[in-house]
Amino acid sequence: MKSFNFSNLKMRALDRFILNELKGPFFFGIVAFTIILVAGGLLFQMADLIIQKGVSIGVVMRLFLYYMPRLVVFTIPMSCLLAALLGFGKLSSNSEIVALKSVGLSFQRIVRPVVAAAFFVSICAIFINESLVPVSERAAANVMKYEVLRESAPIFTSKVFLKEESGGSIKRVIYIDRMDNATKEMSDVVVEEFEEGRLARVTTARSGRWISGSWWLEDGAVYEIKDPGKEVALLFKFNRQALTLNMNPDEISSSSASPDEMTIPELLAAIRLRGKTGEPDGELWMALHLRLSVPWACLVFAILGAALGSRPQRSSSGVGLGFSVIIIFVYYVIMSFSRALGESGALPPPVAAWTANLVFLSIGLYLCSRANRLG
């Protein structure tokens, strides 16, 4: 007959007890930080739309709802920090952490359920950031363009500039003055071809069409650029000529989409597109890595908050909220600074996106090791 293990039952009861202490502060933090963010900026923007621009309350409420998923993604890590601070602060003030250590439990064992819960919350935040946020951002952008600013849906994509590079040197530059988004017809196309960094040929065409999966230029001419004196010689004219361009019309027309409106697969596709055209892609790489690093701040803040809250001192929820705001402010200052470095190319985007998490995780792990020795 298999014996019943009471120690495992006690450990599970301890985990539930610790998580119950954190549950209330966590949901309080979501409400409190959401109110702070709304009152700090979004509320004034909504009021300005109603008073200054005469936008109806119904449209403003829709905008408010569309902006909420992004706010929630930011408040979830903040709430994890506040929950750990207040929950472990209460355990510390009641001497319960000291009692648990006295029976042989390490601080790492005490904080284990918090880490597990924060890991689960981080996964949920990634899901929200990937599924709800891009959809809501696109919806908010459409409301702002077509209902608030009264813009019409874009009919044309204008002034398209594409650059192709190989081995660090320019191979081809394509300029499209205008493309009809409905018919996929291009007008006033110029193609410049380079050889060993020197402009060798120029192709001009009045129009271009997307036919059966390929681009065709119509009513154009090809010119040769002679190196001595930069003389231009007409090689031939054509009625229709194929244009080798590894981009379809949708890729060209969507090249100006905001990174906040893209999912991770769409960001990867946009990065590949930038690679084809030779445009800088630092902003897209940063958006991709931040899409992952910000939700994982839940785990980082939970570890840091548990270590700080376990210190032998009494603190109210107001002090904990203020302390959380200070920590979060410093976190986002570091993130903003490293993001600027990543977008400019001064730092690799993965390093720039995860710097703030690594800094605060290191502090949290150090404080956890100290908490294990104290008391």
Secondary structure, DSSP 8 states (H G I E B T S, - for coil): -----HHHHHHHHHHHHHHHHHHHHHHHHHHHHHHHHIIIIIHHHHHHHHHTS---HHHHHHHHHHHHHHHHHHHHHHHHHHHHHHHHHHHHHTTHHHHHHHTT--HHHHTHHHHHHHHHHHHHHHHHHHHHHHHHHHHHHHHIIIIIS------EEEEEEEEEEETTEEEEEEEEEEEETTT-EEEEEEEEEEETTEEEEEEEEEEEEEETTEEEEEEEEEEEEETGGGEEEEEEEEEEEEE--S--HHHHHTTT--GGG--HHHHHHHHHHHHHHT---HHHHHHHHHHHHHHHHHHHHHHHHHHHHTSS----HHHHHHHHHHHHHHHHHHHHHHHHHHHHTSS-HHHHHHHHHHHHHHHHHHHHHHHHH--
